[in-house]
């Protein structure tokens, strides 16, 4: 809608996890480094957690892009299914569903992994939204992690999930799986400096070539309301740009951010000072409307 207005090739604040927009914050780059080192070391089991909207899926996609032809990657984006369906999904990703006999999924997968290892291929199974895994599915994952030769693991398994994943793994019934996790990383929200750099990065990635579009007060308010969560920054940034475009403005200040926050029902995240400014702005708008109506009635 506003892409041509701002000279963009695409929207800078889309919610789609596009790796062209991957921002190398300290927490995200560190997480990616941990994943790559752990996979190359053959450590077997890795867990990455983070709150909703902190960029887990984008990090997952970036990891998939970073793994070259040496790796067979099995990506399950939504493992909310029973254990048999999960195994069927793994077989489908491995393209070996037709080789399943007597419903013996583990044997079929083990044969695939052995053949891959003979060809010097490393198999990596990545499960996004892993907090939705049932206890039975977690047990299946534990059994998959048992597949190994005398010298090395045949498969690397990576779990991406919300903090609820930790709660699930804390249950006594999955303690064997918990003990197998060799590396764990928790994604953190962006700090205020990173939020400013994040906004600039996404604008440049979208093709913007003009002067800074968001002023410093707008960026500070974006940090305050979003609390450093990338998805919330994207939602507010997109709506603020739409507000500016619709009203015939070009640059984006606190006014557009506040309107975007109200539209997104995020005004509760404003500090007391910002709330007072918001109330003042609303009261001023009401007075102006009343003044116009009064003049019309004369």
Secondary structure, DSSP 8 states (H G I E B T S, - for coil): --HHHHT-SS-TT-SS--GGG----HHHHHHHHHHHHHHHHT--EEEEE--TTSSHHHHHHHHHHH--TTEEEEEES---S-HHHHHHHHHHHHT-GGG--TT-HHHHHHHHHHHHHHTT-EEEEEESSGGG--HHHHHHHHHHHT-B-SSSBSEEEEEEE-THHHHHHTSGGGHHHHHH--EEEE-----HHHHHHHHHHHHHHTT--SS-SB-HHHHHHHHHHHTT-HHHHHHHHHHHHHHHHHTT--SB-HHHHHHHHHHTT-GGGS-HHHHHHHHHHHHHHHHHHHHHHHHHH-
